[in-house]
């Protein structure tokens, strides 16, 4: 039996700073409260109905990876997954349970840090035209979903609306500075490689992922969400077969359904049928279960 999805959130007395496609950001004074709702977007449109428990999966998986990578790179967490809420948030405990993070007020970098280990999505489309991905030359003879010879760093701009746009590394250097660009490139490749090797042992291929970094006290730290089904392509390893698209644990299932409709991919988005919602919830929970070894 599915619970009701959390689609909107206001916390009386706690100022809201921002409402994104999925997350709500609140100002705690000396910290931020980041809350993952159950909203889901596809083709840059937010669906009118959400995916129950999706926000819990995004938050708890992020906690899992932050803890796993804590020794490699500092991050924005100020409280652990099981720490009690501060007194002023206790009245909202029911709404915030398992889907909130209290984090540092870092200054986000103005680039997305994307790492690709397999040929999929926009990368596959570009490769077919020019044998490159984000301008980086690749060997001939690769097929859809092929594993790349080594992971590649492909930064992108951040778009408030619409799609992020891939940019050359030189442009990333111009935006954030040469030293910072090199730091986040090296950190992204290191974290992706470590996560990919771990996940493969758990039956999941991480085809690509997107990291976000910020500056706090002059240092680069890892922020936002980490290696979730929303920021990554997760494929079941036992079904992997190059030369075609792969089944996935992310919202690709929703995209595939929407592609069957006579919809022009502009708002208002159509409501998702209950069976699509239920199967998508199952996919998110299965990804959490496989990666952590625990039930959520």
PASEBA-1860 file (N, C-alpha, C; in nm, 3 decimals):
! residues 296
1> XXXXXXXX> 0.085/-0.120/0.000/0.000/0.000/0.000/0.088/0.125/0.000 ~ 0.071/0.211/-0.100/0.153/0.330/-0.111/0.106/0.438/-0.015 ~ 0.203/0.507/0.045/0.170/0.623/0.127/0.143/0.741/0.035 ~ 0.084/0.845/0.092/0.060/0.966/0.014/0.193/1.038/-0.011 ~ 0.220/1.078/-0.135/0.346/1.149/-0.161/0.344/1.289/-0.102 ~ 0.460/1.336/-0.059/0.475/1.473/-0.012/0.511/1.560/-0.133 ~ 0.420/1.648/-0.172/0.441/1.730/-0.291/0.475/1.875/-0.259 ~ 0.419/1.928/-0.152/0.444/2.067/-0.112/0.480/2.070/0.036
9> XXXXXXXX> 0.563/2.166/0.073/0.603/2.175/0.214/0.628/2.320/0.253 ~ 0.558/2.363/0.356/0.584/2.491/0.421/0.597/2.465/0.569 ~ 0.691/2.530/0.633/0.715/2.514/0.776/0.692/2.648/0.843 ~ 0.575/2.671/0.901/0.545/2.801/0.963/0.654/2.846/1.060 ~ 0.703/2.968/1.040/0.809/3.021/1.126/0.949/2.994/1.076 ~ 0.963/2.908/0.974/1.095/2.877/0.917/1.096/2.935/0.774 ~ 1.178/3.036/0.747/1.177/3.099/0.614/1.219/3.002/0.504 ~ 1.141/2.999/0.395/1.178/2.918/0.279/1.260/3.004/0.183
17> XXXXXXXX> 1.376/2.953/0.146/1.465/3.026/0.056/1.439/2.994/-0.090 ~ 1.404/2.869/-0.116/1.394/2.826/-0.255/1.308/2.701/-0.264 ~ 1.235/2.690/-0.374/1.158/2.570/-0.404/1.198/2.523/-0.543 ~ 1.272/2.414/-0.550/1.319/2.363/-0.679/1.224/2.260/-0.736 ~ 1.272/2.185/-0.836/1.188/2.082/-0.897/1.154/1.973/-0.795 ~ 1.248/1.943/-0.707/1.230/1.835/-0.609/1.247/1.886/-0.466 ~ 1.344/1.974/-0.443/1.380/2.011/-0.306/1.324/2.145/-0.263 ~ 1.302/2.153/-0.130/1.268/2.279/-0.065/1.385/2.317/0.024
25> XXXXXXXX> 1.425/2.443/0.022/1.539/2.489/0.101/1.491/2.593/0.201 ~ 1.522/2.572/0.329/1.480/2.661/0.437/1.601/2.719/0.508 ~ 1.584/2.839/0.562/1.692/2.911/0.630/1.682/2.889/0.781 ~ 1.785/2.826/0.839/1.789/2.804/0.983/1.881/2.904/1.053 ~ 1.918/3.008/0.982/2.008/3.107/1.040/2.152/3.074/1.013 ~ 2.210/2.986/1.094/2.350/2.948/1.075/2.364/2.822/0.991 ~ 2.254/2.772/0.938/2.256/2.650/0.857/2.137/2.651/0.761 ~ 2.133/2.552/0.672/2.021/2.535/0.581/1.953/2.403/0.608
33> XXXXXXXX> 1.823/2.399/0.587/1.746/2.275/0.592/1.706/2.241/0.450 ~ 1.753/2.126/0.402/1.722/2.080/0.267/1.626/1.962/0.277 ~ 1.509/1.974/0.214/1.406/1.871/0.223/1.374/1.820/0.083 ~ 1.385/1.688/0.064/1.351/1.627/-0.064/1.205/1.585/-0.063 ~ 1.125/1.646/-0.149/0.985/1.608/-0.162/0.975/1.482/-0.248 ~ 0.852/1.442/-0.278/0.830/1.328/-0.367/0.794/1.372/-0.508 ~ 0.819/1.501/-0.538/0.794/1.548/-0.673/0.888/1.478/-0.771 ~ 0.841/1.462/-0.894/0.927/1.405/-0.998/0.909/1.487/-1.124
41> XXXXXXXX> 1.021/1.515/-1.189/1.015/1.591/-1.314/1.067/1.503/-1.428 ~ 1.016/1.532/-1.547/1.063/1.465/-1.668/1.048/1.564/-1.782 ~ 1.148/1.566/-1.868/1.149/1.662/-1.979/1.130/1.805/-1.927 ~ 1.191/1.832/-1.812/1.190/1.964/-1.748/1.050/2.009/-1.705 ~ 0.960/1.914/-1.689/0.826/1.945/-1.637/0.802/1.864/-1.510 ~ 0.747/1.928/-1.408/0.714/1.857/-1.285/0.577/1.791/-1.301 ~ 0.572/1.663/-1.273/0.446/1.588/-1.287/0.348/1.632/-1.178 ~ 0.217/1.631/-1.208/0.121/1.674/-1.107/0.110/1.581/-0.987
49> XXXXXXXX> 0.141/1.453/-1.006/0.143/1.361/-0.891/0.286/1.309/-0.874 ~ 0.320/1.276/-0.750/0.457/1.240/-0.719/0.477/1.090/-0.703 ~ 0.597/1.056/-0.656/0.637/0.916/-0.637/0.657/0.895/-0.487 ~ 0.564/0.828/-0.419/0.576/0.810/-0.274/0.712/0.753/-0.234 ~ 0.770/0.812/-0.129/0.896/0.770/-0.066/1.021/0.806/-0.148 ~ 1.002/0.867/-0.263/1.117/0.905/-0.346/1.211/0.999/-0.271 ~ 1.156/1.097/-0.201/1.239/1.190/-0.126/1.319/1.122/-0.016 ~ 1.260/1.019/0.045/1.333/0.943/0.147/1.453/0.872/0.085
57> XXXXXXXX> 1.433/0.811/-0.031/1.542/0.740/-0.097/1.654/0.836/-0.134 ~ 1.619/0.951/-0.192/1.722/1.048/-0.232/1.804/1.091/-0.111 ~ 1.736/1.121/-0.001/1.805/1.172/0.118/1.888/1.063/0.185 ~ 1.831/0.947/0.205/1.903/0.841/0.277/2.018/0.783/0.195 ~ 2.002/0.776/0.064/2.115/0.733/-0.019/2.227/0.836/-0.014 ~ 2.191/0.965/-0.015/2.292/1.069/-0.004/2.367/1.057/0.129 ~ 2.294/1.036/0.239/2.358/1.015/0.368/2.455/0.897/0.362 ~ 2.413/0.790/0.297/2.497/0.670/0.284/2.629/0.703/0.214
65> XXXXXXXX> 2.621/0.772/0.101/2.741/0.803/0.024/2.826/0.909/0.094 ~ 2.762/1.010/0.156/2.840/1.109/0.231/2.923/1.040/0.339 ~ 2.862/0.946/0.409/2.934/0.874/0.514/3.048/0.790/0.455 ~ 3.021/0.727/0.342/3.121/0.641/0.279/3.241/0.721/0.228 ~ 3.216/0.843/0.183/3.322/0.925/0.125/3.381/1.026/0.223 ~ 3.339/1.022/0.348/3.379/1.125/0.444/3.530/1.139/0.456 ~ 3.601/1.030/0.443/3.745/1.036/0.455/3.816/1.086/0.330 ~ 3.743/1.097/0.220/3.803/1.140/0.094/3.788/1.289/0.070
73> XXXXXXXX> 3.672/1.344/0.111/3.642/1.483/0.079/3.543/1.537/0.181 ~ 3.564/1.660/0.233/3.464/1.717/0.325/3.333/1.744/0.254 ~ 3.223/1.739/0.330/3.092/1.762/0.270/3.012/1.862/0.354 ~ 2.890/1.888/0.311/2.811/1.996/0.374/2.726/1.950/0.491 ~ 2.728/1.823/0.528/2.641/1.775/0.635/2.679/1.833/0.771 ~ 2.579/1.875/0.847/2.598/1.918/0.985/2.535/1.820/1.084 ~ 2.457/1.726/1.032/2.391/1.626/1.117/2.385/1.494/1.042 ~ 2.395/1.385/1.116/2.389/1.253/1.055/2.246/1.208/1.029
81> XXXXXXXX> 2.233/1.096/0.959/2.101/1.046/0.920/2.013/1.016/1.040 ~ 2.072/0.975/1.151/1.993/0.935/1.267/1.997/1.035/1.383 ~ 2.056/1.152/1.359/2.061/1.254/1.464/1.923/1.316/1.485 ~ 1.888/1.352/1.609/1.758/1.415/1.634/1.751/1.554/1.572 ~ 1.631/1.594/1.537/1.610/1.729/1.484/1.630/1.832/1.595 ~ 1.675/1.952/1.562/1.682/2.057/1.664/1.542/2.092/1.713 ~ 1.530/2.148/1.834/1.398/2.173/1.894/1.301/2.250/1.806 ~ 1.348/2.350/1.733/1.254/2.430/1.654/1.195/2.353/1.535
89> XXXXXXXX> 1.259/2.239/1.499/1.207/2.157/1.389/1.127/2.038/1.438 ~ 1.129/2.012/1.570/1.057/1.896/1.624/0.908/1.896/1.590 ~ 0.840/2.012/1.589/0.697/2.010/1.553/0.670/1.957/1.412 ~ 0.772/1.955/1.328/0.754/1.913/1.189/0.817/1.776/1.163 ~ 0.846/1.705/1.270/0.921/1.579/1.258/0.854/1.481/1.162 ~ 0.722/1.474/1.164/0.651/1.381/1.076/0.675/1.409/0.930 ~ 0.681/1.537/0.895/0.702/1.575/0.755/0.849/1.562/0.714 ~ 0.939/1.581/0.809/1.081/1.586/0.777/1.151/1.450/0.790
97> XXXXXXXX> 1.088/1.355/0.853/1.152/1.227/0.882/1.208/1.163/0.756 ~ 1.335/1.129/0.761/1.409/1.054/0.658/1.425/1.129/0.526 ~ 1.373/1.253/0.517/1.384/1.322/0.389/1.448/1.460/0.402 ~ 1.513/1.488/0.516/1.572/1.620/0.536/1.720/1.609/0.574 ~ 1.795/1.714/0.537/1.935/1.725/0.574/1.960/1.866/0.626 ~ 2.030/1.878/0.738/2.077/2.007/0.788/2.220/2.024/0.741 ~ 2.244/2.134/0.666/2.371/2.145/0.595/2.434/2.283/0.612 ~ 2.562/2.291/0.581/2.635/2.417/0.587/2.587/2.512/0.478
105> XXXXXXXX> 2.605/2.640/0.504/2.572/2.742/0.403/2.691/2.761/0.310 ~ 2.713/2.664/0.224/2.821/2.673/0.127/2.777/2.757/0.008 ~ 2.872/2.809/-0.067/2.842/2.881/-0.191/2.857/2.784/-0.307 ~ 2.745/2.743/-0.368/2.753/2.643/-0.476/2.835/2.694/-0.594 ~ 2.915/2.605/-0.652/2.985/2.640/-0.775/2.884/2.645/-0.890 ~ 2.913/2.728/-0.988/2.818/2.751/-1.097/2.835/2.652/-1.212 ~ 2.886/2.532/-1.180/2.893/2.425/-1.281/2.843/2.295/-1.221 ~ 2.791/2.210/-1.308/2.759/2.073/-1.272/2.879/1.986/-1.306
113> XXXXXXXX> 2.913/1.893/-1.219/3.030/1.807/-1.239/2.983/1.667/-1.278 ~ 2.980/1.641/-1.407/2.926/1.516/-1.460/3.041/1.421/-1.494 ~ 3.026/1.296/-1.453/3.122/1.192/-1.492/3.045/1.083/-1.566 ~ 3.099/1.044/-1.680/3.037/0.940/-1.763/3.131/0.821/-1.773 ~ 3.078/0.704/-1.742/3.157/0.582/-1.755/3.107/0.492/-1.867 ~ 2.988/0.524/-1.917/2.924/0.446/-2.023/2.862/0.542/-2.124 ~ 2.835/0.491/-2.243/2.786/0.575/-2.352/2.633/0.568/-2.354 ~ 2.570/0.675/-2.305/2.424/0.675/-2.295/2.372/0.818/-2.308
121> XXXXXXXX> 2.242/0.829/-2.330/2.177/0.959/-2.330/2.233/1.052/-2.437 ~ 2.256/1.178/-2.397/2.306/1.278/-2.492/2.446/1.242/-2.542 ~ 2.522/1.172/-2.458/2.656/1.129/-2.500/2.650/1.033/-2.618 ~ 2.557/0.939/-2.615/2.541/0.844/-2.725/2.495/0.915/-2.852 ~ 2.406/1.011/-2.837/2.359/1.087/-2.954/2.474/1.163/-3.019 ~ 2.557/1.227/-2.937/2.671/1.302/-2.991/2.773/1.208/-3.055 ~ 2.798/1.096/-2.991/2.896/1.001/-3.044/2.859/0.954/-3.183 ~ 2.730/0.930/-3.206/2.685/0.883/-3.337/2.713/0.987/-3.446
129> XXXXXXXX> 2.710/1.113/-3.409/2.731/1.220/-3.507/2.878/1.249/-3.530 ~ 2.958/1.248/-3.421/3.094/1.301/-3.432/3.202/1.215/-3.368 ~ 3.166/1.101/-3.312/3.258/1.013/-3.240/3.324/1.085/-3.123 ~ 3.249/1.180/-3.066/3.295/1.252/-2.947/3.184/1.252/-2.844 ~ 3.219/1.280/-2.718/3.122/1.310/-2.611/3.167/1.440/-2.546 ~ 3.081/1.540/-2.552/3.116/1.673/-2.502/3.248/1.722/-2.561 ~ 3.267/1.689/-2.689/3.386/1.734/-2.760/3.508/1.647/-2.739 ~ 3.503/1.549/-2.648/3.617/1.462/-2.623/3.615/1.345/-2.722
137> XXXXXXXX> 3.722/1.323/-2.798/3.723/1.214/-2.896/3.724/1.077/-2.828 ~ 3.649/0.984/-2.887/3.642/0.848/-2.835/3.675/0.749/-2.946 ~ 3.712/0.626/-2.911/3.746/0.527/-3.015/3.625/0.495/-3.104 ~ 3.654/0.452/-3.225/3.548/0.406/-3.315/3.494/0.272/-3.266 ~ 3.373/0.238/-3.312/3.319/0.105/-3.287/3.241/0.088/-3.159 ~ 3.223/0.195/-3.080/3.142/0.184/-2.959/2.994/0.180/-2.995 ~ 2.915/0.114/-2.913/2.771/0.105/-2.935/2.698/0.169/-2.817 ~ 2.568/0.181/-2.828/2.490/0.237/-2.718/2.513/0.155/-2.591
145> XXXXXXXX> 2.538/0.222/-2.481/2.562/0.162/-2.350/2.700/0.098/-2.335 ~ 2.788/0.117/-2.434/2.925/0.064/-2.420/2.995/0.128/-2.300 ~ 3.078/0.049/-2.231/3.164/0.105/-2.128/3.276/0.183/-2.196 ~ 3.304/0.304/-2.148/3.410/0.385/-2.204/3.547/0.332/-2.160 ~ 3.653/0.357/-2.239/3.787/0.310/-2.200/3.826/0.355/-2.060 ~ 3.789/0.477/-2.023/3.802/0.525/-1.885/3.696/0.632/-1.864 ~ 3.654/0.655/-1.740/3.552/0.757/-1.715/3.600/0.895/-1.762 ~ 3.506/0.976/-1.808/3.540/1.110/-1.855/3.461/1.215/-1.776
153> XXXXXXXX> 3.525/1.329/-1.755/3.464/1.441/-1.684/3.407/1.537/-1.787 ~ 3.276/1.562/-1.779/3.209/1.647/-1.878/3.124/1.751/-1.806 ~ 3.185/1.864/-1.769/3.111/1.966/-1.694/2.997/2.026/-1.774 ~ 2.905/2.089/-1.701/2.790/2.152/-1.764/2.754/2.279/-1.688 ~ 2.685/2.367/-1.756/2.631/2.484/-1.687/2.510/2.444/-1.606 ~ 2.474/2.525/-1.508/2.353/2.503/-1.429/2.241/2.587/-1.487 ~ 2.129/2.525/-1.518/2.015/2.597/-1.572/1.902/2.598/-1.470 ~ 1.852/2.717/-1.436/1.737/2.727/-1.345/1.613/2.667/-1.410
161> XXXXXXXX> 1.599/2.691/-1.540/1.492/2.630/-1.617/1.552/2.568/-1.742 ~ 1.488/2.466/-1.796/1.541/2.401/-1.915/1.659/2.310/-1.883 ~ 1.732/2.275/-1.989/1.840/2.178/-1.976/1.972/2.243/-1.938 ~ 2.053/2.170/-1.857/2.192/2.209/-1.841/2.262/2.193/-1.976 ~ 2.364/2.272/-2.000/2.436/2.263/-2.126/2.580/2.220/-2.103 ~ 2.622/2.118/-2.179/2.760/2.072/-2.169/2.855/2.183/-2.212 ~ 2.970/2.191/-2.143/3.069/2.293/-2.175/3.207/2.229/-2.177 ~ 3.300/2.286/-2.254/3.439/2.236/-2.251/3.501/2.262/-2.114
169> XXXXXXXX> 3.604/2.185/-2.080/3.670/2.204/-1.952/3.728/2.344/-1.941 ~ 3.775/2.399/-2.052/3.830/2.535/-2.050/3.725/2.637/-2.006 ~ 3.600/2.614/-2.043/3.494/2.704/-2.000/3.466/2.687/-1.850 ~ 3.473/2.564/-1.801/3.458/2.541/-1.657/3.569/2.613/-1.580 ~ 3.690/2.611/-1.634/3.801/2.684/-1.572/3.773/2.833/-1.568 ~ 3.715/2.885/-1.675/3.685/3.028/-1.680/3.579/3.065/-1.577 ~ 3.481/2.975/-1.555/3.369/3.005/-1.466/3.411/2.998/-1.319 ~ 3.485/2.893/-1.282/3.515/2.872/-1.139/3.662/2.892/-1.104
177> XXXXXXXX> 3.746/2.913/-1.207/3.889/2.927/-1.182/3.963/2.797/-1.209 ~ 4.088/2.810/-1.253/4.164/2.692/-1.295/4.187/2.593/-1.181 ~ 4.226/2.643/-1.063/4.256/2.554/-0.952/4.132/2.479/-0.905 ~ 4.021/2.552/-0.889/3.897/2.488/-0.843/3.846/2.388/-0.947 ~ 3.853/2.424/-1.074/3.808/2.332/-1.179/3.887/2.202/-1.175 ~ 4.018/2.212/-1.156/4.100/2.091/-1.147/4.065/2.009/-1.024 ~ 4.039/2.078/-0.912/4.003/2.006/-0.788/3.874/1.927/-0.806 ~ 3.771/1.991/-0.862/3.642/1.921/-0.872/3.645/1.815/-0.980
185> XXXXXXXX> 3.725/1.836/-1.085/3.739/1.731/-1.187/3.802/1.606/-1.124 ~ 3.913/1.626/-1.053/3.983/1.511/-0.994/3.897/1.443/-0.887 ~ 3.828/1.524/-0.804/3.743/1.467/-0.700/3.626/1.390/-0.762 ~ 3.566/1.444/-0.867/3.452/1.378/-0.932/3.493/1.243/-0.989 ~ 3.607/1.239/-1.056/3.653/1.113/-1.115/3.687/1.012/-1.006 ~ 3.748/1.058/-0.897/3.783/0.968/-0.787/3.657/0.910/-0.721 ~ 3.561/0.997/-0.691/3.438/0.952/-0.625/3.358/0.858/-0.715 ~ 3.347/0.894/-0.843/3.273/0.808/-0.935/3.337/0.670/-0.944
193> XXXXXXXX> 3.468/0.666/-0.958/3.536/0.537/-0.972/3.516/0.450/-0.848 ~ 3.529/0.511/-0.731/3.509/0.436/-0.606/3.365/0.386/-0.596 ~ 3.269/0.473/-0.629/3.127/0.434/-0.620/3.093/0.327/-0.723 ~ 3.145/0.342/-0.844/3.116/0.243/-0.950/3.167/0.106/-0.911 ~ 3.288/0.100/-0.856/3.345/-0.030/-0.817/3.264/-0.093/-0.705 ~ 3.223/-0.010/-0.607/3.141/-0.063/-0.497/3.005/-0.110/-0.549 ~ 2.938/-0.027/-0.629/2.803/-0.059/-0.674/2.800/-0.184/-0.760 ~ 2.906/-0.204/-0.839/2.910/-0.322/-0.926/2.905/-0.450/-0.842
201> XXXXXXXX> 2.968/-0.446/-0.725/2.963/-0.561/-0.635/2.823/-0.583/-0.578 ~ 2.742/-0.477/-0.579/2.604/-0.485/-0.528/2.503/-0.505/-0.640 ~ 2.550/-0.531/-0.761/2.458/-0.562/-0.871/2.407/-0.442/-0.947 ~ 2.472/-0.326/-0.931/2.429/-0.206/-1.000/2.546/-0.145/-1.077 ~ 2.520/-0.110/-1.202/2.615/-0.034/-1.282/2.579/0.114/-1.271 ~ 2.674/0.197/-1.231/2.652/0.342/-1.233/2.708/0.392/-1.365 ~ 2.619/0.418/-1.459/2.662/0.455/-1.595/2.719/0.595/-1.598 ~ 2.657/0.685/-1.526/2.706/0.823/-1.516/2.643/0.886/-1.393
209> XXXXXXXX> 2.697/1.001/-1.353/2.643/1.069/-1.236/2.681/1.215/-1.239 ~ 2.615/1.293/-1.155/2.639/1.437/-1.148/2.667/1.473/-1.002 ~ 2.781/1.536/-0.978/2.816/1.585/-0.846/2.800/1.737/-0.842 ~ 2.775/1.788/-0.720/2.776/1.933/-0.700/2.874/1.964/-0.588 ~ 2.946/2.073/-0.607/3.043/2.118/-0.509/3.016/2.263/-0.472 ~ 3.062/2.302/-0.354/3.050/2.440/-0.310/3.176/2.482/-0.236 ~ 3.183/2.610/-0.206/3.294/2.664/-0.129/3.246/2.699/0.011 ~ 3.320/2.653/0.111/3.288/2.682/0.250/3.419/2.707/0.324
217> XXXXXXXX> 3.430/2.824/0.384/3.555/2.863/0.451/3.676/2.848/0.359 ~ 3.654/2.880/0.231/3.763/2.877/0.135/3.800/2.741/0.083 ~ 3.726/2.637/0.125/3.756/2.500/0.081/3.645/2.447/-0.009 ~ 3.683/2.361/-0.102/3.585/2.292/-0.186/3.525/2.176/-0.107 ~ 3.392/2.172/-0.099/3.325/2.062/-0.030/3.216/2.003/-0.120 ~ 3.179/1.880/-0.091/3.074/1.809/-0.165/2.938/1.849/-0.107 ~ 2.843/1.888/-0.194/2.714/1.936/-0.145/2.599/1.867/-0.220 ~ 2.477/1.907/-0.186/2.353/1.865/-0.253/2.329/1.715/-0.232
225> XXXXXXXX> 2.292/1.644/-0.336/2.270/1.500/-0.324/2.385/1.427/-0.392 ~ 2.402/1.300/-0.356/2.516/1.225/-0.408/2.472/1.087/-0.454 ~ 2.499/1.058/-0.581/2.481/0.923/-0.636/2.343/0.864/-0.605 ~ 2.241/0.941/-0.637/2.103/0.895/-0.623/2.046/0.858/-0.760 ~ 1.928/0.795/-0.763/1.866/0.766/-0.892/1.825/0.893/-0.968 ~ 1.819/1.008/-0.901/1.788/1.133/-0.971/1.911/1.197/-1.032 ~ 2.028/1.174/-0.972/2.150/1.239/-1.021/2.239/1.143/-1.100 ~ 2.192/1.019/-1.121/2.275/0.917/-1.183/2.190/0.826/-1.271
233> XXXXXXXX> 2.257/0.752/-1.358/2.192/0.639/-1.427/2.237/0.512/-1.358 ~ 2.144/0.441/-1.298/2.170/0.312/-1.235/2.111/0.202/-1.324 ~ 2.193/0.107/-1.364/2.145/-0.006/-1.444/2.165/-0.137/-1.366 ~ 2.072/-0.232/-1.375/2.094/-0.363/-1.314/2.205/-0.438/-1.388 ~ 2.308/-0.478/-1.315/2.424/-0.541/-1.378/2.388/-0.673/-1.445 ~ 2.292/-0.746/-1.389/2.261/-0.878/-1.444/2.183/-0.870/-1.575 ~ 2.135/-0.750/-1.611/2.062/-0.733/-1.737/2.142/-0.653/-1.839 ~ 2.265/-0.616/-1.803/2.344/-0.528/-1.889/2.381/-0.595/-2.020
241> XXXXXXXX> 2.355/-0.526/-2.129/2.389/-0.577/-2.261/2.417/-0.458/-2.353 ~ 2.543/-0.435/-2.390/2.573/-0.323/-2.478/2.500/-0.337/-2.611 ~ 2.480/-0.224/-2.678/2.414/-0.226/-2.808/2.268/-0.187/-2.803 ~ 2.220/-0.154/-2.684/2.080/-0.112/-2.668/2.069/-0.026/-2.543 ~ 1.951/0.036/-2.526/1.923/0.104/-2.400/1.906/0.001/-2.290 ~ 1.930/0.043/-2.165/1.925/-0.050/-2.051/1.805/-0.021/-1.962 ~ 1.749/-0.125/-1.899/1.651/-0.098/-1.793/1.721/-0.022/-1.681 ~ 1.649/0.058/-1.606/1.716/0.142/-1.507/1.637/0.152/-1.378
249> XXXXXXXX> 1.703/0.207/-1.275/1.640/0.225/-1.145/1.593/0.369/-1.126 ~ 1.601/0.450/-1.229/1.570/0.591/-1.213/1.438/0.625/-1.280 ~ 1.418/0.754/-1.308/1.291/0.798/-1.364/1.281/0.774/-1.514 ~ 1.377/0.698/-1.570/1.366/0.662/-1.711/1.236/0.586/-1.737 ~ 1.192/0.510/-1.638/1.065/0.437/-1.650/0.949/0.535/-1.674 ~ 0.952/0.649/-1.603/0.850/0.752/-1.623/0.864/0.815/-1.760 ~ 0.988/0.846/-1.800/1.010/0.905/-1.932/0.958/0.813/-2.042 ~ 0.988/0.682/-2.028/0.944/0.587/-2.130/0.792/0.586/-2.142
257> XXXXXXXX> 0.722/0.592/-2.029/0.575/0.598/-2.033/0.529/0.725/-2.105 ~ 0.590/0.839/-2.069/0.547/0.966/-2.126/0.571/0.970/-2.277 ~ 0.673/0.899/-2.324/0.701/0.896/-2.468/0.589/0.828/-2.546 ~ 0.507/0.748/-2.478/0.398/0.680/-2.549/0.275/0.769/-2.564 ~ 0.276/0.886/-2.501/0.160/0.974/-2.501/0.167/1.078/-2.612 ~ 0.054/1.131/-2.646/0.046/1.243/-2.739/0.057/1.371/-2.656 ~ 0.179/1.399/-2.609/0.204/1.514/-2.521/0.326/1.587/-2.574 ~ 0.320/1.719/-2.580/0.427/1.796/-2.644/0.541/1.833/-2.550
265> XXXXXXXX> 0.545/1.771/-2.431/0.653/1.792/-2.334/0.663/1.936/-2.286 ~ 0.551/2.003/-2.280/0.544/2.136/-2.218/0.433/2.134/-2.113 ~ 0.442/2.219/-2.010/0.339/2.221/-1.907/0.202/2.256/-1.968 ~ 0.094/2.205/-1.910/0.090/2.117/-1.792/0.121/1.972/-1.828 ~ 0.193/1.908/-1.739/0.228/1.767/-1.760/0.109/1.678/-1.725 ~ 0.099/1.562/-1.788/-0.011/1.470/-1.757/0.013/1.397/-1.625 ~ -0.094/1.358/-1.559/-0.083/1.278/-1.437/-0.033/1.139/-1.471 ~ 0.046/1.082/-1.381/0.098/0.947/-1.401/-0.002/0.844/-1.350
273> XXXXXXXX> -0.025/0.735/-1.425/-0.115/0.630/-1.378/-0.061/0.564/-1.251 ~ -0.150/0.507/-1.171/-0.110/0.448/-1.044/-0.009/0.336/-1.060 ~ -0.019/0.257/-1.168/0.076/0.146/-1.184/0.216/0.198/-1.217 ~ 0.224/0.308/-1.293/0.355/0.368/-1.322/0.414/0.426/-1.194 ~ 0.332/0.491/-1.113/0.378/0.546/-0.985/0.429/0.434/-0.895 ~ 0.352/0.326/-0.882/0.390/0.216/-0.792/0.520/0.150/-0.838 ~ 0.534/0.128/-0.969/0.655/0.063/-1.020/0.778/0.154/-1.003 ~ 0.757/0.284/-1.015/0.869/0.376/-0.999/0.913/0.380/-0.853
281> XXXXXXXX> 0.818/0.381/-0.760/0.853/0.372/-0.618/0.934/0.246/-0.592 ~ 0.891/0.134/-0.648/0.963/0.008/-0.629/1.106/0.017/-0.681 ~ 1.126/0.084/-0.794/1.260/0.096/-0.851/1.352/0.178/-0.760 ~ 1.300/0.288/-0.707/1.380/0.370/-0.615/1.416/0.291/-0.490 ~ 1.318/0.221/-0.432/1.344/0.143/-0.310/1.440/0.029/-0.337 ~ 1.431/-0.033/-0.456/1.520/-0.143/-0.491/1.664/-0.093/-0.503 ~ 1.682/0.026/-0.561/1.817/0.084/-0.571/1.875/0.105/-0.432 ~ 1.795/0.158/-0.341/1.843/0.179/-0.203/1.879/0.046/-0.138
289> XXXXXXXX> 1.794/-0.051/-0.154/1.814/-0.183/-0.093/1.944/-0.247/-0.143 ~ 1.964/-0.243/-0.274/2.082/-0.307/-0.330/2.211/-0.237/-0.287 ~ 2.210/-0.105/-0.289/2.333/-0.031/-0.261/2.370/-0.033/-0.114 ~ 2.272/-0.027/-0.026/2.302/-0.019/0.117/2.293/-0.154/0.187 ~ 2.221/-0.249/0.128/2.198/-0.376/0.194/2.091/-0.372/0.301 ~ 2.019/-0.259/0.309/1.916/-0.240/0.411/1.782/-0.206/0.347 ~ 1.675/-0.231/0.421/1.542/-0.186/0.381/1.521/-0.045/0.432 ~ 1.452/0.036/0.355/1.425/0.172/0.400/1.292/0.175/0.475
END
